[in-house]
Amino acid sequence: MTHVVIVGAGQAGAALAAKLRGDGFDGDITLIGAEPVPPYQRPPLSKAYLLGDMSKERLYLRPAEFYKDQRISLRLGTRVVAIDPSAKSVTLSDNTVVTYDELALTVGAHPRMLPADIGGMLDGVYAMRDLDDADAMAPALVAYRHVLIIGGGYIGLEAAAVAAKRGLKVTLVEMADRILQRVAAPQTSDYFRALHQSHGVDIREGVGLDRLLGDDHVTGARLTDGSEIAIDFAVVGVGISPATILAESAGIAVENGITTDSHGRTSDPHIWAAGDCASCLFHGDRIRLESVGNAIDQAEAIARNIMGADQPYLPKPWFWSDQYDCKLQIAGLNTGYTDVYTRMGDAPGVQSNWYFKGAQLLAVDAMNDPRNYMIGKRLIEAGRSPTPAQITDPATDMKALLKP
């Protein structure tokens, strides 16, 4: 009987296990997670959960009974410390050795932290990646306290939104010239800068952190422009790094994540990878997608291929971010864009930014505009591109663009 071992009990790992059973796999499944709780949703951690709008139980992807009913063996609070591809086994942190026929790595990513020599190890410095991080930060979210957010990407902006909604004084610093510079056009940066400033967030662009101040607990920050501010705590949102050490130690190829082929296999034919830790092929390029949608889709594709489907996986990039009452939805990848065209909605705060490379539509950022997000997503997946004039003309029937 085939034994599939899945290392990493997050969104991708849970999706892979469920898909195997759902498609009729009758072998053994072991799902190993480093955290002591069942697989749970991560996006709400920095939003609804921190705001107190979602209980811990509602975070869980499935009730505990699901795994028992589906004969999925959960090994929680346990880390895999080594993989032996030749023996087809993994060694756990309690020295237990588990053999496998097929191994899937869904180990996610780690938040980038500040170096210790600039105050990164002081008490009161938080990251936001897992449930422990959220639980550790929650007591600090007290109205009128002053929080410094380091990093103006989506992680930092979501943390700023939660803090502002809880009544804290919020200062956000971004070393680049503008927030979201790495991932979005100036038009999208402008939208979110205005949104945060309307909620009282002090956004400082082109300014980085020199060092955090304090003996044991952080009490202030010195910025690269020479200014100093007194703070009660800090949140680090400077991106994540794929968890590749386990794979590298086992001799598995790594390139901006664990390298996978078009079917989700790594350089070892019996080892697969999915989710934030994996790099995959997209129109001839190697990319890594940090999104729930990709984690689920890629994991389910691997489950089918473990069962012999032999089907290539083509990513369909889509992302979202919730900040205040704004829902940002993104379809496609804007890499290499040359032009951006904005379509204004018929209500305040409704807007979509359309990315083109020449005449080709690459991506859409839709703010409180789910209809145009879906239209853009379908156009991109079909390989069709409207003209910029159609996008910017308020009289355009956008739905008609989908007709053959």
NUTI-809396 format. One record per residue (C-alpha): residue number from 1; x, y, z. Coordinates in Angstrom, 2 decimals. Example, Ala and Ser with C-alpha at 12.3 -4.5 7.8 and 13.67 -1.06 7.14 Angstrom:
BEGIN
LOPA  pos        X        Y        Z
LOPA    1    12.30    -4.50     7.80
LOPA    2    13.67    -1.06     7.14
# end
This chain:
BEGIN
LOPA  pos        X        Y        Z
LOPA    1     0.00     0.00     0.00
LOPA    2     1.40     3.41    -0.99
LOPA    3     2.26     5.79     1.84
LOPA    4     2.19     9.53     1.10
LOPA    5     3.90    11.70     3.69
LOPA    6     3.16    15.43     3.62
LOPA    7     5.53    17.74     5.49
LOPA    8     3.83    21.02     6.38
LOPA    9     0.28    21.19     7.73
LOPA   10    -0.77    24.50     6.22
LOPA   11    -3.17    25.36     3.42
LOPA   12    -1.27    23.39     0.76
LOPA   13    -0.66    20.33     2.94
LOPA   14    -4.28    20.14     4.04
LOPA   15    -5.53    20.59     0.48
LOPA   16    -3.22    17.86    -0.81
LOPA   17    -4.34    15.34     1.81
LOPA   18    -8.04    16.11     1.29
LOPA   19    -7.71    15.89    -2.50
LOPA   20    -6.00    12.51    -2.32
LOPA   21    -8.85    11.08    -0.28
LOPA   22   -11.50    12.89    -2.29
LOPA   23   -10.16    11.39    -5.52
LOPA   24   -10.17     7.88    -4.12
LOPA   25    -6.60     7.37    -2.93
LOPA   26    -6.73     4.34    -0.60
LOPA   27    -3.16     4.31     0.71
LOPA   28    -1.80     5.74     3.94
LOPA   29    -1.52     9.52     4.39
LOPA   30     0.56    11.16     7.10
LOPA   31     0.36    14.95     7.51
LOPA   32     3.15    16.38     9.68
LOPA   33     2.92    19.87    11.14
LOPA   34     5.31    21.79    13.35
LOPA   35     2.51    23.68    15.10
LOPA   36     0.40    21.95    17.79
LOPA   37    -2.93    22.87    16.13
LOPA   38    -4.72    21.45    13.06
LOPA   39    -4.31    23.17     9.67
LOPA   40    -5.77    26.67     9.70
LOPA   41    -6.30    29.74     7.53
LOPA   42    -3.44    32.23     7.68
LOPA   43    -4.85    35.34     5.92
LOPA   44    -7.34    36.15     8.72
LOPA   45    -4.54    36.15    11.30
LOPA   46    -3.53    39.70    10.38
LOPA   47    -7.13    40.85     9.86
LOPA   48   -10.30    39.36    11.40
LOPA   49    -8.51    37.28    14.05
LOPA   50    -6.37    40.15    15.35
LOPA   51    -9.43    42.41    15.35
LOPA   52   -11.29    39.87    17.47
LOPA   53   -13.86    39.24    14.73
LOPA   54   -12.93    35.56    14.28
LOPA   55   -12.43    32.88    16.92
LOPA   56    -9.53    30.45    16.86
LOPA   57   -11.87    27.55    16.07
LOPA   58   -13.16    29.33    12.97
LOPA   59    -9.60    29.56    11.66
LOPA   60    -9.36    25.79    11.34
LOPA   61    -9.75    24.53     7.76
LOPA   62   -11.49    21.33     8.86
LOPA   63   -12.84    19.99    12.14
LOPA   64   -10.58    17.49    13.88
LOPA   65   -13.04    14.69    13.09
LOPA   66   -12.41    15.15     9.36
LOPA   67    -8.85    13.84     9.55
LOPA   68    -9.92    10.84    11.61
LOPA   69   -12.84    10.06     9.30
LOPA   70   -10.63    10.37     6.21
LOPA   71    -7.87     8.21     7.72
LOPA   72    -5.35    11.06     7.56
LOPA   73    -2.77    10.60    10.31
LOPA   74    -2.00    14.00    11.84
LOPA   75     1.41    14.37    13.50
LOPA   76     1.21    17.83    15.08
LOPA   77     3.78    19.71    17.15
LOPA   78     6.44    17.75    15.30
LOPA   79     9.20    18.93    12.99
LOPA   80    10.91    17.01    10.24
LOPA   81    14.65    17.49    10.77
LOPA   82    16.01    15.44     7.87
LOPA   83    15.06    13.72     4.63
LOPA   84    16.90    10.66     3.36
LOPA   85    15.89    10.32    -0.31
LOPA   86    17.82     7.09    -0.81
LOPA   87    16.02     5.39     2.10
LOPA   88    12.79     7.26     1.30
LOPA   89    12.42     8.31     4.90
LOPA   90    12.10    11.38     7.08
LOPA   91    13.43    11.84    10.60
LOPA   92    11.26    13.72    13.06
LOPA   93    12.31    15.97    15.94
LOPA   94    11.59    13.13    18.41
LOPA   95    14.01    10.89    16.45
LOPA   96    11.16     8.84    14.95
LOPA   97    11.85     7.70    11.39
LOPA   98     8.90     7.59     8.98
LOPA   99     9.23     5.91     5.58
LOPA  100     7.35     7.05     2.50
LOPA  101     6.62     6.05    -1.05
LOPA  102     5.86     9.64    -2.11
LOPA  103     6.84    12.73    -0.14
LOPA  104     5.30    16.19    -0.52
LOPA  105     6.94    19.33     0.88
LOPA  106     4.39    22.01     1.73
LOPA  107     6.55    23.78     4.29
LOPA  108     5.65    27.36     3.40
LOPA  109     7.90    30.32     4.12
LOPA  110     9.45    32.25     7.01
LOPA  111     9.07    35.97     7.73
LOPA  112    12.24    37.99     7.26
LOPA  113    13.30    39.38    10.63
LOPA  114    15.48    42.29    11.61
LOPA  115    19.11    41.57    12.52
LOPA  116    19.87    41.39    16.24
LOPA  117    22.45    44.18    16.00
LOPA  118    19.77    46.75    15.10
LOPA  119    17.33    45.64    17.79
LOPA  120    15.57    42.77    16.07
LOPA  121    15.65    40.60    19.22
LOPA  122    14.15    43.16    21.59
LOPA  123    10.87    42.34    23.30
LOPA  124     7.97    44.06    21.61
LOPA  125     9.18    43.33    18.07
LOPA  126     6.70    41.15    16.21
LOPA  127     6.34    39.40    12.87
LOPA  128     3.07    38.11    11.44
LOPA  129     3.22    34.62    10.00
LOPA  130     1.52    32.12    12.27
LOPA  131    -0.99    31.74    15.08
LOPA  132     1.64    32.17    17.79
LOPA  133     2.68    35.49    16.22
LOPA  134    -0.90    36.74    16.23
LOPA  135    -1.52    35.61    19.80
LOPA  136     1.73    37.24    20.94
LOPA  137     0.87    40.54    19.26
LOPA  138    -2.80    40.77    20.27
LOPA  139    -2.21    42.09    23.85
LOPA  140    -0.13    44.95    22.43
LOPA  141    -3.01    46.28    20.31
LOPA  142    -4.27    48.77    22.86
LOPA  143    -5.79    52.07    21.80
LOPA  144    -3.52    55.15    21.87
LOPA  145    -0.32    53.12    21.97
LOPA  146     2.21    53.90    19.24
LOPA  147     3.25    51.15    16.83
LOPA  148     5.95    51.32    14.18
LOPA  149     5.28    49.23    11.06
LOPA  150     8.48    48.43     9.17
LOPA  151     7.74    47.73     5.51
LOPA  152     5.14    49.10     3.11
LOPA  153     4.17    45.91     1.30
LOPA  154     0.84    44.16     1.76
LOPA  155     1.90    42.56     5.06
LOPA  156     2.84    45.91     6.56
LOPA  157    -0.21    47.72     5.20
LOPA  158    -2.60    45.07     6.54
LOPA  159    -0.98    45.32     9.97
LOPA  160    -1.26    49.11     9.82
LOPA  161    -4.96    48.87     8.97
LOPA  162    -5.67    46.57    11.92
LOPA  163    -3.74    48.81    14.33
LOPA  164    -5.47    51.96    13.09
LOPA  165    -8.89    50.33    13.41
LOPA  166    -8.02    49.41    17.00
LOPA  167    -7.31    53.07    17.74
LOPA  168    -3.51    52.97    17.88
LOPA  169    -1.17    55.66    16.64
LOPA  170     0.52    54.15    13.58
LOPA  171     3.75    55.13    11.83
LOPA  172     4.77    53.12     8.77
LOPA  173     8.21    53.41     7.18
LOPA  174     9.10    52.18     3.70
LOPA  175    12.69    52.37     2.48
LOPA  176    11.69    52.44    -1.19
LOPA  177    10.39    55.59    -2.84
LOPA  178     6.78    54.47    -2.40
LOPA  179     4.71    51.81    -0.67
LOPA  180     4.02    48.68    -2.74
LOPA  181     6.84    49.64    -5.11
LOPA  182     7.95    46.03    -5.63
LOPA  183     4.51    44.66    -6.44
LOPA  184     2.27    47.40    -7.82
LOPA  185     2.08    50.43   -10.08
LOPA  186     2.21    54.01    -8.74
LOPA  187    -1.56    54.27    -9.27
LOPA  188    -2.19    51.46    -6.79
LOPA  189     0.37    52.89    -4.36
LOPA  190    -1.39    56.26    -4.55
LOPA  191    -4.75    54.65    -3.79
LOPA  192    -3.55    52.87    -0.67
LOPA  193    -1.42    55.77     0.56
LOPA  194    -4.51    58.00     0.48
LOPA  195    -6.62    55.28     2.12
LOPA  196    -4.22    54.86     5.05
LOPA  197    -3.66    58.57     5.49
LOPA  198    -7.43    59.05     5.69
LOPA  199    -7.34    56.72     8.71
LOPA  200    -4.56    58.67    10.41
LOPA  201    -1.58    56.48     9.49
LOPA  202     1.71    58.40     9.24
LOPA  203     3.36    56.96     6.10
LOPA  204     7.02    57.82     5.56
LOPA  205     8.38    56.76     2.18
LOPA  206    12.03    56.80     1.20
LOPA  207    12.82    56.33     4.89
LOPA  208    14.13    53.14     6.44
LOPA  209    14.91    51.89     9.91
LOPA  210    18.41    52.60    11.20
LOPA  211    17.88    50.76    14.47
LOPA  212    15.37    50.06    17.21
LOPA  213    16.08    51.54    20.63
LOPA  214    15.70    50.08    24.12
LOPA  215    17.49    47.83    26.60
LOPA  216    15.23    44.79    26.87
LOPA  217    11.94    46.06    25.41
LOPA  218    11.76    48.33    22.37
LOPA  219    11.08    51.94    23.34
LOPA  220    11.89    53.84    20.18
LOPA  221    13.35    53.84    16.70
LOPA  222    16.01    55.81    14.88
LOPA  223    15.22    56.21    11.19
LOPA  224    17.60    56.63     8.27
LOPA  225    16.73    60.33     7.97
LOPA  226    18.15    60.85    11.46
LOPA  227    14.83    61.29    13.20
LOPA  228    13.89    59.38    16.34
LOPA  229    10.39    58.39    17.45
LOPA  230     9.12    56.90    20.70
LOPA  231     7.14    53.70    20.19
LOPA  232     5.49    51.02    22.30
LOPA  233     6.12    48.14    19.91
LOPA  234     7.08    47.35    16.31
LOPA  235     5.78    45.07    13.59
LOPA  236     8.19    43.78    10.93
LOPA  237     6.61    43.30     7.51
LOPA  238     9.55    43.10     5.12
LOPA  239     8.57    39.98     3.22
LOPA  240     9.07    36.25     3.52
LOPA  241    11.66    33.69     2.43
LOPA  242    10.75    30.20     1.18
LOPA  243    11.53    27.39     3.62
LOPA  244    14.17    25.51     1.64
LOPA  245    16.72    24.35     4.23
LOPA  246    15.18    20.89     4.61
LOPA  247    15.17    20.34     0.85
LOPA  248    18.68    21.71     0.36
LOPA  249    20.06    19.47     3.10
LOPA  250    18.62    16.49     1.24
LOPA  251    20.29    17.51    -2.04
LOPA  252    17.04    18.68    -3.69
LOPA  253    17.43    21.49    -6.24
LOPA  254    16.49    24.98    -5.06
LOPA  255    15.98    28.13    -7.14
LOPA  256    13.97    30.90    -5.45
LOPA  257    12.17    28.12    -3.62
LOPA  258    12.16    24.36    -4.05
LOPA  259    12.44    23.77    -7.78
LOPA  260     9.51    21.88    -9.31
LOPA  261     8.76    20.79   -12.85
LOPA  262     5.50    21.31   -14.71
LOPA  263     3.92    18.43   -12.75
LOPA  264     5.04    19.54    -9.29
LOPA  265     7.98    17.11    -8.91
LOPA  266    11.26    18.24    -7.43
LOPA  267    14.65    17.04    -8.68
LOPA  268    13.84    13.76    -6.86
LOPA  269    11.06    11.87    -8.73
LOPA  270     9.41    10.76    -5.48
LOPA  271     9.44    14.17    -3.80
LOPA  272     6.95    16.93    -4.66
LOPA  273     6.52    20.52    -3.48
LOPA  274     3.66    23.01    -3.39
LOPA  275     2.72    26.38    -1.93
LOPA  276     4.91    29.27    -0.82
LOPA  277     8.02    27.08    -0.63
LOPA  278     7.87    25.94    -4.27
LOPA  279     8.96    27.61    -7.48
LOPA  280     7.11    26.53   -10.60
LOPA  281     7.01    27.18   -14.32
LOPA  282     4.78    29.91   -15.75
LOPA  283     4.92    30.64   -19.48
LOPA  284     8.54    29.52   -19.58
LOPA  285     9.64    31.50   -16.54
LOPA  286    10.31    30.20   -13.05
LOPA  287     8.18    31.95   -10.44
LOPA  288     7.01    31.53    -6.87
LOPA  289     3.46    32.54    -5.98
LOPA  290     2.67    33.52    -2.39
LOPA  291    -1.10    33.05    -2.35
LOPA  292    -3.78    30.80    -0.90
LOPA  293    -5.18    30.16    -4.36
LOPA  294    -1.89    28.86    -5.70
LOPA  295    -1.25    26.77    -2.58
LOPA  296    -4.56    24.97    -3.01
LOPA  297    -4.45    24.61    -6.81
LOPA  298    -0.84    23.43    -6.89
LOPA  299    -1.38    20.97    -4.05
LOPA  300    -4.48    19.49    -5.69
LOPA  301    -2.61    19.16    -9.00
LOPA  302     0.15    17.25    -7.20
LOPA  303    -2.43    14.98    -5.56
LOPA  304    -3.80    14.09    -9.00
LOPA  305    -0.30    13.46   -10.35
LOPA  306     0.67    11.27    -7.39
LOPA  307    -2.33     9.20    -8.41
LOPA  308    -1.05     9.00   -11.99
LOPA  309    -2.92    11.77   -13.81
LOPA  310     0.27    13.05   -15.48
LOPA  311    -1.22    16.54   -15.93
LOPA  312     0.91    19.70   -16.04
LOPA  313     0.04    22.49   -13.65
LOPA  314    -0.46    25.97   -15.12
LOPA  315    -0.71    28.61   -12.39
LOPA  316    -3.57    31.08   -12.56
LOPA  317    -2.23    33.91   -10.41
LOPA  318    -4.74    35.73    -8.23
LOPA  319    -4.37    37.45    -4.89
LOPA  320    -6.29    39.60    -2.45
LOPA  321    -5.77    41.98     0.45
LOPA  322    -8.31    43.42     2.92
LOPA  323    -7.54    46.85     4.38
LOPA  324   -10.21    48.77     6.28
LOPA  325   -13.34    48.54     4.11
LOPA  326   -11.35    48.07     0.91
LOPA  327   -11.01    44.70    -0.74
LOPA  328    -8.16    44.56    -3.23
LOPA  329    -8.33    41.72    -5.76
LOPA  330    -5.48    41.06    -8.18
LOPA  331    -5.56    38.88   -11.28
LOPA  332    -2.48    37.98   -13.31
LOPA  333     1.17    38.98   -12.87
LOPA  334     2.30    42.49   -13.77
LOPA  335     5.96    41.57   -14.29
LOPA  336     7.38    43.48   -17.25
LOPA  337     4.45    45.86   -17.65
LOPA  338     5.00    49.00   -19.76
LOPA  339     1.74    50.89   -19.22
LOPA  340    -1.07    51.13   -16.68
LOPA  341    -4.57    52.36   -17.43
LOPA  342    -7.10    53.24   -14.75
LOPA  343   -10.84    52.68   -14.89
LOPA  344   -12.74    54.66   -12.29
LOPA  345   -15.86    53.15   -10.77
LOPA  346   -19.24    54.75   -10.26
LOPA  347   -18.78    55.11    -6.48
LOPA  348   -16.02    56.55    -4.27
LOPA  349   -13.18    54.12    -3.67
LOPA  350   -14.06    51.92    -6.66
LOPA  351   -11.17    51.68    -9.11
LOPA  352    -9.27    49.19   -11.26
LOPA  353    -5.74    49.50   -12.65
LOPA  354    -5.00    47.50   -15.80
LOPA  355    -1.40    46.50   -16.60
LOPA  356    -0.27    46.12   -20.22
LOPA  357     2.94    45.07   -21.88
LOPA  358     2.52    46.75   -25.22
LOPA  359    -0.90    45.61   -26.40
LOPA  360    -1.02    42.56   -24.09
LOPA  361    -3.06    42.64   -20.90
LOPA  362    -0.99    41.21   -18.02
LOPA  363    -2.81    41.95   -14.78
LOPA  364    -5.54    43.89   -13.01
LOPA  365    -5.62    45.50    -9.55
LOPA  366    -9.28    45.97    -8.58
LOPA  367   -10.18    47.99    -5.49
LOPA  368   -13.76    47.39    -4.30
LOPA  369   -14.50    46.37    -7.89
LOPA  370   -15.21    42.62    -7.96
LOPA  371   -17.03    42.78   -11.30
LOPA  372   -14.06    44.19   -13.21
LOPA  373   -11.73    41.88   -11.32
LOPA  374   -13.63    38.85   -12.63
LOPA  375   -13.75    40.29   -16.15
LOPA  376   -10.02    40.97   -16.09
LOPA  377    -9.28    37.51   -14.69
LOPA  378   -11.28    35.80   -17.43
LOPA  379    -9.67    37.92   -20.16
LOPA  380    -6.16    37.14   -18.89
LOPA  381    -6.84    33.41   -18.60
LOPA  382    -8.26    33.41   -22.15
LOPA  383    -5.22    35.32   -23.47
LOPA  384    -7.37    38.19   -24.69
LOPA  385    -6.56    41.90   -24.42
LOPA  386    -8.94    44.85   -24.69
LOPA  387    -7.60    48.17   -25.91
LOPA  388    -6.59    50.89   -23.45
LOPA  389    -9.32    53.08   -24.94
LOPA  390   -11.93    50.47   -24.03
LOPA  391   -10.61    50.26   -20.48
LOPA  392   -10.62    53.98   -19.81
LOPA  393   -13.91    54.84   -21.56
LOPA  394   -16.69    55.00   -18.93
LOPA  395   -19.21    54.06   -21.62
LOPA  396   -17.55    50.69   -22.33
LOPA  397   -19.71    47.66   -21.51
LOPA  398   -16.96    45.71   -19.80
LOPA  399   -18.89    42.44   -19.77
LOPA  400   -19.18    42.65   -23.55
LOPA  401   -15.38    42.34   -23.76
LOPA  402   -15.78    38.67   -22.84
LOPA  403   -17.85    37.88   -25.91
LOPA  404   -16.06    36.03   -28.73
# end
